[in-house]
């Protein structure tokens, strides 16, 4: 029989899932999301930017893209994160009881990174979070226990799911680091068991697949990420550092950030001494410190450390066990209001300053919400003209992975057209490999771009396209106001 808090947990996860389905069905793809659709369309054992798991998830939930729309593709994030929320309940219940587990689920839904960024939008973070938490759950049930003989199977499962997390996103290597750090500090007897070393076979397989792909591609992923996350380079970058700190506060909710600081202080002052809480600390703090350190020298992204904050949540739930639960429910209601407001901001342009660029090629350049608005509108207006002028047999070229992926999904896909990336690898990313799947470009191609990412067609002169002709300039309207333009050029050799 289910406990009352377990029933509350399941009901709340269902409410959260319905909310995220509503959001997913109401918004067009963002730049990153539509790019990861390419992982499913062109699967491989690894990719330039990330390991391939997000593409495999999309293939699974869409029946290999048989159902190909925003909502179904985003189910590859929504469903895994719903499962991950229940795993958080199990982890927190293991630490104390089902009430703490329920509080942990409430806190998870207050985390913007968990609820929206990885729980609604399709990113590599969704499968990584699911597998990380599964691995963490089995690790906390094995290595934190004194009885080794009863925990070996759980230990192997922990390694297996950690391997799958690594095959989703590189950050998951920090879970392995946390395990080793905890064992060396508290459970050194595990080092005397063959099971512990046997478990590393799973992560090594995942790393081996990624390594093999890079070996056959000049180790391009390592070079790319090495330039982004170099540990020893440059001088203090105050802008990047402040952006990272503020980003972590906002992405993970200021209230949860505050609780995280209190939790770390409680551990430091030994007010909380349960060994399981130290395991939480060892699996979260190294990644947090690494991202903050990297931001001192390099531009970083706040969601890189998101899984660390999620790992802290069971500890935060224990910390606030005695506060009234209704406060957290009210917090979720406030979060819901904010999300609906954000949705209307994207769809109706509410609270968003209108760009006043007189030059149409720059209209909307500063409006980031346009990355998730207007592409369906552009598809309808441009597709009908391309069909009318019998231009759908021509390939489309772009100089950057964005907006190339948007053009690929919303314009090329429904018209069965091909998109090529022309430019250096740092700009075109996966299109470098996609190009090789197609026949060489012809003397006539189409170039499609929008005013948020506009580049003059002369950039393709080095590719032999010396002449261009503007064949369509499409205004994109939001709430009756033109917010950007999409341009279609015909290029000639």
BARO-567932 format. One record per residue (C-alpha): x, y, z; residue in three letters. Coordinates in nm, 2 decimals. Example, Ala and Ser with C-alpha at 12.3 -4.5 7.8 and 13.67 -1.06 7.14 Angstrom:
BEGIN
      x      y      z code
   1.23  -0.45   0.78  ALA
   1.37  -0.11   0.71  SER
//
This chain:
BEGIN
      x      y      z code
   0.00   0.00   0.00  UNK
   0.13   0.34  -0.10  UNK
   0.21   0.59   0.18  UNK
   0.03   0.92   0.18  UNK
   0.35   1.11   0.07  UNK
   0.42   0.86  -0.21  UNK
   0.06   0.92  -0.34  UNK
   0.12   1.29  -0.32  UNK
   0.45   1.25  -0.50  UNK
   0.29   1.06  -0.79  UNK
   0.00   1.31  -0.82  UNK
   0.24   1.60  -0.82  UNK
   0.47   1.44  -1.09  UNK
   0.16   1.39  -1.31  UNK
   0.07   1.76  -1.26  UNK
   0.42   1.86  -1.35  UNK
   0.42   1.63  -1.66  UNK
   0.09   1.78  -1.78  UNK
   0.22   2.13  -1.73  UNK
   0.54   2.05  -1.93  UNK
   0.34   1.88  -2.21  UNK
   0.13   2.21  -2.24  UNK
   0.45   2.41  -2.26  UNK
   0.61   2.17  -2.51  UNK
   0.31   2.18  -2.74  UNK
   0.29   2.56  -2.73  UNK
   0.65   2.66  -2.83  UNK
   0.85   2.61  -3.14  UNK
   1.20   2.47  -3.11  UNK
   1.49   2.67  -2.98  UNK
   1.83   2.67  -3.16  UNK
   1.98   2.39  -2.95  UNK
   1.67   2.17  -2.97  UNK
   1.63   2.17  -3.34  UNK
   2.00   2.10  -3.37  UNK
   1.97   1.78  -3.16  UNK
   1.69   1.67  -3.39  UNK
   1.97   1.62  -3.64  UNK
   2.12   1.36  -3.40  UNK
   1.81   1.15  -3.45  UNK
   1.80   1.21  -3.82  UNK
   2.17   1.13  -3.87  UNK
   2.26   0.89  -3.58  UNK
   2.62   0.80  -3.50  UNK
   2.81   0.65  -3.21  UNK
   2.91   1.01  -3.11  UNK
   2.89   1.36  -3.24  UNK
   3.10   1.68  -3.27  UNK
   2.93   1.85  -2.97  UNK
   2.81   1.57  -2.75  UNK
   2.77   1.20  -2.71  UNK
   2.47   1.05  -2.90  UNK
   2.22   0.95  -2.63  UNK
   1.98   1.25  -2.68  UNK
   1.95   1.14  -3.05  UNK
   1.87   0.78  -2.94  UNK
   1.60   0.91  -2.70  UNK
   1.44   1.11  -2.98  UNK
   1.45   0.81  -3.21  UNK
   1.29   0.60  -2.94  UNK
   1.01   0.83  -2.84  UNK
   0.92   0.93  -3.20  UNK
   0.95   0.58  -3.35  UNK
   1.26   0.68  -3.55  UNK
   1.10   1.02  -3.64  UNK
   0.78   0.86  -3.77  UNK
   0.60   1.11  -3.54  UNK
   0.80   1.43  -3.61  UNK
   0.67   1.74  -3.43  UNK
   0.77   1.95  -3.13  UNK
   0.56   1.78  -2.87  UNK
   0.65   1.42  -2.95  UNK
   1.02   1.50  -2.99  UNK
   1.01   1.68  -2.65  UNK
   0.86   1.37  -2.49  UNK
   1.22   1.24  -2.50  UNK
   1.28   1.51  -2.23  UNK
   0.94   1.52  -2.05  UNK
   0.90   1.15  -1.97  UNK
   1.26   1.09  -1.86  UNK
   1.26   1.39  -1.62  UNK
   0.92   1.27  -1.48  UNK
   1.09   0.94  -1.41  UNK
   1.39   1.12  -1.26  UNK
   1.16   1.31  -1.02  UNK
   1.04   0.98  -0.88  UNK
   1.40   0.87  -0.85  UNK
   1.47   1.18  -0.65  UNK
   1.18   1.08  -0.42  UNK
   1.34   0.74  -0.37  UNK
   1.68   0.89  -0.30  UNK
   1.54   1.13  -0.04  UNK
   1.33   0.86   0.11  UNK
   1.64   0.64   0.15  UNK
   1.81   0.93   0.34  UNK
   1.52   0.99   0.58  UNK
   1.15   0.91   0.49  UNK
   0.87   0.96   0.23  UNK
   0.79   1.31   0.36  UNK
   1.15   1.42   0.28  UNK
   1.11   1.24  -0.06  UNK
   0.79   1.44  -0.14  UNK
   0.96   1.77  -0.03  UNK
   1.25   1.68  -0.27  UNK
   1.01   1.64  -0.56  UNK
   0.85   1.98  -0.48  UNK
   1.20   2.14  -0.47  UNK
   1.29   1.97  -0.80  UNK
   0.98   2.14  -0.96  UNK
   1.10   2.48  -0.83  UNK
   1.43   2.43  -1.02  UNK
   1.40   2.60  -1.36  UNK
   1.68   2.39  -1.50  UNK
   1.50   2.07  -1.40  UNK
   1.14   2.18  -1.48  UNK
   1.20   2.36  -1.81  UNK
   1.55   2.36  -1.95  UNK
   1.60   1.99  -1.93  UNK
   1.25   1.88  -1.83  UNK
   1.06   2.04  -2.13  UNK
   1.32   2.12  -2.39  UNK
   1.50   1.84  -2.57  UNK
   1.87   1.87  -2.47  UNK
   2.14   1.61  -2.38  UNK
   2.07   1.70  -2.02  UNK
   1.75   1.50  -2.00  UNK
   1.89   1.15  -2.06  UNK
   2.20   1.25  -1.85  UNK
   1.99   1.36  -1.55  UNK
   1.78   1.04  -1.57  UNK
   2.09   0.81  -1.58  UNK
   2.29   1.01  -1.33  UNK
   2.01   0.99  -1.07  UNK
   1.96   0.62  -1.14  UNK
   2.34   0.56  -1.09  UNK
   2.34   0.79  -0.78  UNK
   2.04   0.59  -0.64  UNK
   2.21   0.26  -0.67  UNK
   2.54   0.40  -0.55  UNK
   2.39   0.55  -0.24  UNK
   2.23   0.21  -0.16  UNK
   2.55   0.03  -0.20  UNK
   2.87   0.22  -0.11  UNK
   2.72   0.40   0.19  UNK
   2.63   0.06   0.35  UNK
   2.87  -0.14   0.57  UNK
   2.74  -0.48   0.44  UNK
   2.93  -0.52   0.11  UNK
   2.80  -0.87   0.01  UNK
   2.44  -0.75  -0.02  UNK
   2.53  -0.44  -0.23  UNK
   2.74  -0.57  -0.51  UNK
   2.46  -0.59  -0.77  UNK
   2.35  -0.24  -0.68  UNK
   2.71  -0.12  -0.72  UNK
   2.73  -0.27  -1.07  UNK
   2.39  -0.11  -1.16  UNK
   2.53   0.22  -1.04  UNK
   2.83   0.19  -1.27  UNK
   2.60   0.08  -1.56  UNK
   2.38   0.39  -1.53  UNK
   2.68   0.62  -1.48  UNK
   2.81   0.48  -1.81  UNK
   2.48   0.57  -1.98  UNK
   2.50   0.92  -1.83  UNK
   2.85   0.97  -1.96  UNK
   2.72   0.86  -2.30  UNK
   2.46   1.13  -2.27  UNK
   2.69   1.42  -2.16  UNK
   3.05   1.45  -2.05  UNK
   2.97   1.61  -1.72  UNK
   2.86   1.27  -1.59  UNK
   3.22   1.18  -1.54  UNK
   3.19   1.38  -1.21  UNK
   2.96   1.11  -1.07  UNK
   3.24   0.86  -1.10  UNK
   3.48   1.11  -0.94  UNK
   3.23   1.15  -0.65  UNK
   3.20   0.78  -0.60  UNK
   3.58   0.73  -0.58  UNK
   3.62   1.03  -0.35  UNK
   3.36   0.90  -0.11  UNK
   3.50   0.54  -0.11  UNK
   3.85   0.67  -0.04  UNK
   3.71   0.89   0.24  UNK
   3.45   0.67   0.41  UNK
   3.43   0.31   0.27  UNK
   3.78   0.21   0.18  UNK
   3.68  -0.15   0.22  UNK
   3.52  -0.14  -0.12  UNK
   3.86  -0.10  -0.27  UNK
   3.93  -0.46  -0.17  UNK
   3.64  -0.60  -0.37  UNK
   3.67  -0.72  -0.74  UNK
   3.31  -0.59  -0.80  UNK
   3.43  -0.23  -0.76  UNK
   3.69  -0.26  -1.04  UNK
   3.46  -0.48  -1.25  UNK
   3.20  -0.20  -1.25  UNK
   3.44   0.04  -1.43  UNK
   3.40  -0.18  -1.74  UNK
   3.07   0.00  -1.82  UNK
   3.20   0.36  -1.81  UNK
   3.51   0.25  -2.01  UNK
   3.29   0.11  -2.28  UNK
   3.10   0.44  -2.31  UNK
   3.42   0.64  -2.31  UNK
   3.57   0.39  -2.56  UNK
   3.29   0.45  -2.81  UNK
   3.33   0.83  -2.78  UNK
   3.71   0.79  -2.81  UNK
   3.68   0.57  -3.12  UNK
   3.45   0.82  -3.29  UNK
   3.70   1.09  -3.21  UNK
   3.99   0.88  -3.32  UNK
   3.83   0.84  -3.67  UNK
   3.76   1.22  -3.67  UNK
   4.09   1.37  -3.57  UNK
   3.98   1.40  -3.20  UNK
   3.76   1.69  -3.30  UNK
   3.54   1.69  -3.00  UNK
   3.83   1.71  -2.76  UNK
   3.98   2.00  -2.95  UNK
   3.64   2.18  -2.96  UNK
   3.57   2.13  -2.59  UNK
   3.93   2.19  -2.50  UNK
   3.91   2.54  -2.64  UNK
   3.59   2.60  -2.44  UNK
   3.69   2.46  -2.10  UNK
   4.07   2.50  -2.08  UNK
   4.18   2.50  -1.72  UNK
   4.48   2.72  -1.76  UNK
   4.43   3.01  -1.99  UNK
   4.39   3.39  -2.01  UNK
   4.33   3.65  -1.75  UNK
   4.04   3.71  -1.51  UNK
   3.71   3.74  -1.71  UNK
   3.49   3.93  -1.47  UNK
   3.19   3.93  -1.71  UNK
   3.19   3.56  -1.76  UNK
   3.24   3.50  -1.39  UNK
   2.95   3.72  -1.28  UNK
   2.73   3.57  -1.56  UNK
   2.80   3.22  -1.44  UNK
   2.72   3.30  -1.07  UNK
   2.40   3.49  -1.16  UNK
   2.31   3.22  -1.41  UNK
   2.34   2.95  -1.15  UNK
   2.12   3.15  -0.91  UNK
   1.85   3.21  -1.17  UNK
   1.86   2.87  -1.35  UNK
   1.83   2.69  -1.02  UNK
   1.60   2.93  -0.84  UNK
   1.73   3.19  -0.59  UNK
   1.56   3.00  -0.31  UNK
   1.72   2.67  -0.39  UNK
   2.06   2.85  -0.43  UNK
   2.01   2.99  -0.09  UNK
   1.92   2.65   0.06  UNK
   2.23   2.50  -0.12  UNK
   2.46   2.75   0.06  UNK
   2.29   2.66   0.39  UNK
   2.33   2.29   0.32  UNK
   2.70   2.33   0.25  UNK
   2.74   2.53   0.57  UNK
   2.55   2.27   0.77  UNK
   2.79   2.00   0.64  UNK
   3.09   2.21   0.71  UNK
   2.98   2.29   1.07  UNK
   2.89   1.92   1.12  UNK
   2.53   2.00   1.19  UNK
   2.44   1.72   0.94  UNK
   2.66   1.41   0.97  UNK
   2.48   1.13   0.79  UNK
   2.74   0.96   0.55  UNK
   2.48   0.97   0.27  UNK
   2.48   1.35   0.29  UNK
   2.86   1.35   0.24  UNK
   2.81   1.13  -0.07  UNK
   2.57   1.40  -0.20  UNK
   2.83   1.66  -0.14  UNK
   3.11   1.46  -0.31  UNK
   2.90   1.41  -0.62  UNK
   2.79   1.77  -0.66  UNK
   3.05   2.01  -0.52  UNK
   3.34   1.92  -0.76  UNK
   3.13   2.00  -1.07  UNK
   3.00   2.33  -0.91  UNK
   3.36   2.44  -0.83  UNK
   3.48   2.34  -1.17  UNK
   3.22   2.54  -1.36  UNK
   3.29   2.84  -1.14  UNK
   3.66   2.81  -1.18  UNK
   3.63   2.78  -1.56  UNK
   3.42   3.10  -1.57  UNK
   3.71   3.29  -1.43  UNK
   3.89   3.25  -1.76  UNK
   3.63   3.14  -2.02  UNK
   3.27   3.19  -2.12  UNK
   3.06   2.92  -1.96  UNK
   2.69   2.82  -1.96  UNK
   2.50   2.81  -1.63  UNK
   2.33   2.48  -1.71  UNK
   2.66   2.30  -1.72  UNK
   2.64   2.27  -1.34  UNK
   2.26   2.20  -1.33  UNK
   2.29   1.83  -1.24  UNK
   2.50   1.92  -0.94  UNK
   2.22   2.13  -0.80  UNK
   1.97   1.85  -0.87  UNK
   2.20   1.61  -0.68  UNK
   2.19   1.85  -0.38  UNK
   1.80   1.85  -0.37  UNK
   1.76   1.54  -0.14  UNK
   1.99   1.71   0.11  UNK
   1.80   2.04   0.08  UNK
   1.47   1.85   0.15  UNK
   1.62   1.71   0.47  UNK
   1.73   2.06   0.57  UNK
   1.38   2.21   0.54  UNK
   1.19   1.90   0.65  UNK
   1.00   2.09   0.93  UNK
   0.88   2.39   0.73  UNK
   0.51   2.39   0.61  UNK
   0.48   2.20   0.28  UNK
   0.22   2.45   0.16  UNK
   0.49   2.71   0.12  UNK
   0.66   2.50  -0.14  UNK
   0.32   2.44  -0.31  UNK
   0.27   2.81  -0.33  UNK
   0.62   2.84  -0.47  UNK
   0.53   2.60  -0.74  UNK
   0.21   2.80  -0.82  UNK
   0.42   3.11  -0.85  UNK
   0.66   2.92  -1.08  UNK
   0.35   2.82  -1.29  UNK
   0.24   3.18  -1.32  UNK
   0.59   3.29  -1.43  UNK
   0.61   3.01  -1.69  UNK
   0.27   3.11  -1.84  UNK
   0.38   3.47  -1.85  UNK
   0.70   3.37  -2.03  UNK
   0.49   3.17  -2.28  UNK
   0.27   3.46  -2.36  UNK
   0.59   3.68  -2.39  UNK
   0.72   3.45  -2.66  UNK
   0.38   3.41  -2.84  UNK
   0.24   3.76  -2.80  UNK
   0.56   3.97  -2.74  UNK
   0.44   4.09  -2.40  UNK
   0.69   4.28  -2.19  UNK
   0.95   4.26  -2.47  UNK
   1.09   4.59  -2.61  UNK
   1.03   4.62  -2.98  UNK
   1.35   4.65  -3.19  UNK
   1.37   4.98  -3.37  UNK
   1.63   4.89  -3.64  UNK
   1.55   5.08  -3.95  UNK
   1.75   4.82  -4.15  UNK
   1.53   4.52  -4.22  UNK
   1.84   4.29  -4.21  UNK
   1.88   4.36  -3.84  UNK
   1.52   4.36  -3.72  UNK
   1.48   4.14  -3.41  UNK
   1.85   4.09  -3.36  UNK
   1.83   4.16  -2.99  UNK
   1.51   3.96  -2.93  UNK
   1.61   3.61  -2.81  UNK
   1.25   3.50  -2.79  UNK
   1.24   3.50  -3.17  UNK
   1.46   3.19  -3.17  UNK
   1.14   3.00  -3.06  UNK
   0.89   3.20  -3.27  UNK
   0.80   3.26  -3.63  UNK
   0.95   2.95  -3.80  UNK
   0.62   2.79  -3.86  UNK
   0.50   3.11  -4.01  UNK
   0.81   3.14  -4.22  UNK
   0.76   2.78  -4.34  UNK
   0.40   2.84  -4.46  UNK
   0.49   3.16  -4.64  UNK
   0.82   3.04  -4.80  UNK
   0.71   2.69  -4.89  UNK
   0.42   2.80  -5.10  UNK
   0.64   3.04  -5.29  UNK
   0.91   2.78  -5.34  UNK
   0.65   2.53  -5.48  UNK
   0.50   2.80  -5.70  UNK
   0.84   2.89  -5.85  UNK
   0.95   2.52  -5.87  UNK
   1.25   2.58  -5.66  UNK
   1.21   2.29  -5.41  UNK
   1.45   2.08  -5.61  UNK
   1.74   2.31  -5.52  UNK
   1.95   2.25  -5.21  UNK
   1.97   2.52  -4.93  UNK
   2.30   2.65  -4.80  UNK
   2.38   2.82  -4.47  UNK
   2.69   2.94  -4.30  UNK
   2.61   2.85  -3.95  UNK
   2.44   2.56  -3.76  UNK
   2.19   2.82  -3.65  UNK
   1.97   2.91  -3.82  UNK
   2.06   2.61  -4.05  UNK
   1.89   2.36  -3.82  UNK
   1.57   2.57  -3.80  UNK
   1.56   2.60  -4.17  UNK
   1.63   2.23  -4.20  UNK
   1.34   2.14  -3.98  UNK
   1.07   2.40  -4.06  UNK
   1.14   2.46  -4.43  UNK
   1.36   2.19  -4.59  UNK
   1.20   1.89  -4.41  UNK
   0.83   1.94  -4.52  UNK
   0.95   2.01  -4.88  UNK
   1.20   1.72  -4.88  UNK
   1.49   1.96  -4.95  UNK
   1.86   1.92  -4.84  UNK
   2.05   2.17  -4.63  UNK
   2.43   2.21  -4.66  UNK
   2.66   2.39  -4.42  UNK
   2.92   2.60  -4.59  UNK
   3.19   2.74  -4.36  UNK
   3.44   2.63  -4.11  UNK
   3.37   2.34  -3.87  UNK
   3.34   2.57  -3.57  UNK
   3.04   2.73  -3.73  UNK
   2.86   2.45  -3.91  UNK
   2.92   2.17  -3.65  UNK
   2.73   1.85  -3.75  UNK
   2.67   1.98  -4.10  UNK
   3.03   1.91  -4.18  UNK
   2.94   1.54  -4.17  UNK
   2.59   1.58  -4.31  UNK
   2.74   1.74  -4.62  UNK
   2.93   1.42  -4.69  UNK
   2.60   1.23  -4.71  UNK
   2.48   1.43  -5.00  UNK
   2.61   1.47  -5.36  UNK
   2.82   1.78  -5.44  UNK
   2.64   2.11  -5.47  UNK
   2.52   2.23  -5.80  UNK
   2.56   2.56  -5.98  UNK
   2.24   2.70  -5.84  UNK
   2.14   2.69  -5.47  UNK
   1.91   2.87  -5.23  UNK
   2.04   3.07  -4.93  UNK
   1.79   3.13  -4.65  UNK
   1.86   3.34  -4.35  UNK
   1.67   3.57  -4.10  UNK
   1.73   3.91  -3.97  UNK
   1.84   3.78  -3.63  UNK
   2.14   3.60  -3.79  UNK
   2.17   3.79  -4.12  UNK
   2.48   3.75  -4.33  UNK
   2.51   3.90  -4.67  UNK
   2.51   3.63  -4.95  UNK
   2.85   3.75  -5.06  UNK
   3.00   3.53  -4.78  UNK
   2.95   3.24  -5.03  UNK
   3.17   3.39  -5.30  UNK
   3.46   3.19  -5.17  UNK
   3.25   2.88  -5.25  UNK
   3.21   2.99  -5.61  UNK
   2.87   3.16  -5.58  UNK
   2.95   3.50  -5.72  UNK
   2.60   3.61  -5.81  UNK
   2.29   3.63  -5.59  UNK
   1.92   3.73  -5.64  UNK
   1.68   3.81  -5.36  UNK
   1.36   3.61  -5.45  UNK
   1.16   3.66  -5.13  UNK
   1.16   3.88  -4.82  UNK
   0.91   3.74  -4.57  UNK
   0.79   3.95  -4.28  UNK
   0.72   3.76  -3.96  UNK
   0.44   3.91  -3.75  UNK
   0.37   3.87  -3.38  UNK
   0.06   4.03  -3.25  UNK
   0.02   4.22  -3.57  UNK
   0.37   4.37  -3.55  UNK
   0.66   4.28  -3.79  UNK
   0.93   4.14  -3.56  UNK
   1.18   4.00  -3.81  UNK
   1.23   3.91  -4.17  UNK
   1.33   3.59  -4.34  UNK
   1.52   3.63  -4.66  UNK
   1.55   3.38  -4.95  UNK
   1.82   3.42  -5.21  UNK
   1.91   3.23  -5.52  UNK
   2.28   3.19  -5.57  UNK
   2.46   3.12  -5.90  UNK
   2.81   3.00  -5.99  UNK
//
